[in-house]
């Protein structure tokens, strides 16, 4: 009698071993999966960052454009103002020389008498009146100080006349009358009775000097010194008042 042992048990199980059990596949690594919510947040952040960068870029370009435009406007304004100032300085505001004119010279109150010495056979007293005008061609006024006019006859100073200080408006002309008493002791030796009775021409000279200043808008100022030399011919006769027969003047402005 056979005894059933483990071997038989194994042998009995042998028929079952002939059937192959299905092989289980090896587990593969799972891919990384991001949550849908996380993907949305990251995308929004990128969009926000990109939008912020674009906005900053737009602002920078706008500020740069405004800065360039402002600089261009300022430079253009400065150039235009400089050109305008240069044009005005060379045309309208250019300081022109005032014109000094000796209009006429008159002897008034001529009084002749016989002298008391051989050197002064005739004694002559007279009052000399000079009409002087100052023309200002500038767009600003010309202010001048007290002026002096010297008169000479036969190389001798026969009188000095003074005119008060004053001012000539823009584009205006001012006339001044200077009066002086002729120095009889200097003119008498050169005068004879025949000339006083029948008439005679006397040549006298004058020297006038006027200093002043032209101020344009208080910015541009120029000091002027006007000097004028005149040769005047007077016809005196019969102890009457006589005005100048001819007057020739030369003026110099510095």
FENZISUL-V542878 format. One record per pair of residues at least 12 apart in sequence whose ideal C-beta (glycine too) atoms are under 7 Angstrom apart, sorted by the first residue. I is the first residue (numbers start at 1). J is the second residue. D is the distance in Angstrom with one decimal. If there is no record, write none. Layout:
BEGIN
((I;J;D) (I;J;D))
END
This chain:
BEGIN
((92;139;5.8) (93;139;6.5) (93;216;4.8) (93;220;6.4) (95;138;5.9) (95;214;5.0) (95;216;7.0) (95;222;4.6) (96;137;4.6) (96;138;5.4) (97;253;4.0) (98;134;5.8) (98;135;6.3) (98;136;5.2) (98;142;5.5) (98;224;6.5) (98;226;6.2) (98;253;6.9) (99;135;4.1) (100;132;7.0) (100;134;5.7) (100;208;6.8) (100;210;6.5) (100;226;5.0) (100;228;4.9) (100;251;5.0) (101;132;7.0) (101;133;4.8) (101;249;7.0) (102;130;6.6) (102;132;5.7) (102;206;6.8) (102;228;6.8) (102;230;4.8) (102;247;5.6) (102;249;4.9) (103;131;4.1) (103;132;6.9) (103;133;5.8) (104;131;5.0) (104;243;5.6) (104;244;5.2) (104;247;6.6) (105;128;6.6) (105;130;5.1) (105;232;5.0) (105;234;6.9) (105;243;6.9) (105;244;4.3) (105;247;6.7) (106;129;4.6) (106;241;6.8) (106;243;4.3) (107;126;4.9) (107;128;5.8) (107;234;6.1) (107;236;6.3) (107;241;6.4) (107;242;5.2) (108;127;4.6) (108;129;5.7) (108;241;5.1) (109;126;6.2) (109;127;4.7) (110;124;7.0) (110;126;4.5) (110;236;6.3) (110;239;5.4) (110;240;6.7) (110;241;6.5) (111;125;4.5) (111;126;7.0) (111;239;6.7) (112;124;5.0) (112;196;4.7) (112;239;5.4) (115;188;6.3) (119;189;6.0) (120;188;4.9) (120;189;6.1) (121;193;7.0) (122;188;5.9) (122;191;5.2) (122;192;6.2) (122;193;5.2) (122;196;6.7) (123;184;6.1) (123;188;5.3) (124;184;5.8) (124;187;5.7) (124;188;5.2) (124;191;5.1) (125;184;5.0) (126;182;4.5) (127;179;6.3) (127;181;5.6) (128;151;6.3) (128;159;5.9) (128;180;5.5) (128;182;5.4) (129;177;6.2) (129;179;4.9) (130;149;6.2) (130;161;6.4) (130;178;4.9) (131;175;6.5) (131;177;5.7) (132;176;5.0) (132;178;6.5) (132;208;6.6) (133;173;5.6) (133;174;6.8) (133;175;4.5) (134;168;5.4) (134;173;6.8) (134;174;5.1) (135;173;4.4) (136;168;4.0) (136;169;6.9) (136;170;6.6) (136;171;6.8) (136;172;5.9) (137;171;6.7) (138;170;6.0) (138;214;5.4) (139;170;5.1) (140;170;5.7) (140;214;5.5) (140;215;5.8) (140;216;4.6) (141;167;5.4) (141;168;6.4) (141;169;5.3) (141;170;5.8) (142;167;6.9) (142;168;4.6) (142;212;5.4) (142;214;5.2) (143;167;4.6) (143;212;5.6) (143;213;5.7) (144;165;6.2) (144;166;6.2) (144;210;5.1) (144;211;6.6) (144;212;3.3) (145;165;4.9) (145;211;5.2) (145;212;6.5) (146;162;6.3) (146;163;6.9) (146;164;6.0) (146;165;4.9) (147;163;4.5) (147;208;6.5) (147;209;6.6) (147;210;4.3) (148;160;6.5) (148;162;5.7) (148;209;6.0) (149;161;4.6) (149;178;5.5) (149;206;5.8) (149;208;4.4) (150;206;6.6) (150;207;4.7) (151;204;5.8) (151;206;5.1) (152;204;6.4) (152;205;4.7) (153;187;5.5) (153;190;6.6) (153;202;6.8) (153;204;4.7) (154;190;4.6) (156;186;4.4) (157;186;7.0) (158;182;5.1) (158;183;5.1) (158;186;5.3) (158;187;5.2) (159;180;4.1) (159;181;6.6) (159;182;5.3) (159;183;5.8) (160;180;6.6) (161;178;3.7) (161;179;6.6) (161;180;4.2) (162;178;7.0) (163;176;4.8) (163;178;5.1) (196;236;6.8) (196;237;6.9) (196;239;6.2) (197;238;6.5) (198;237;6.4) (199;235;6.3) (199;237;2.9) (200;236;6.4) (200;237;6.8) (201;233;5.5) (201;234;6.9) (201;235;5.3) (201;245;6.6) (202;234;4.7) (202;236;6.0) (203;231;6.8) (203;233;5.5) (204;232;5.1) (204;234;6.4) (205;229;6.9) (205;230;6.5) (205;231;5.5) (205;232;7.0) (206;230;4.5) (206;232;6.5) (207;229;5.6) (208;228;4.6) (209;227;5.1) (210;226;4.6) (211;225;5.1) (212;224;5.4) (224;253;6.0) (225;254;5.0) (226;251;6.4) (226;253;5.3) (227;251;7.0) (227;252;5.0) (228;249;5.5) (228;251;4.3) (229;249;6.9) (229;250;5.4) (230;247;6.0) (230;248;6.7) (230;249;4.1) (231;248;4.9) (232;244;5.0) (232;247;5.1) (233;245;4.5) (233;246;4.6))
END
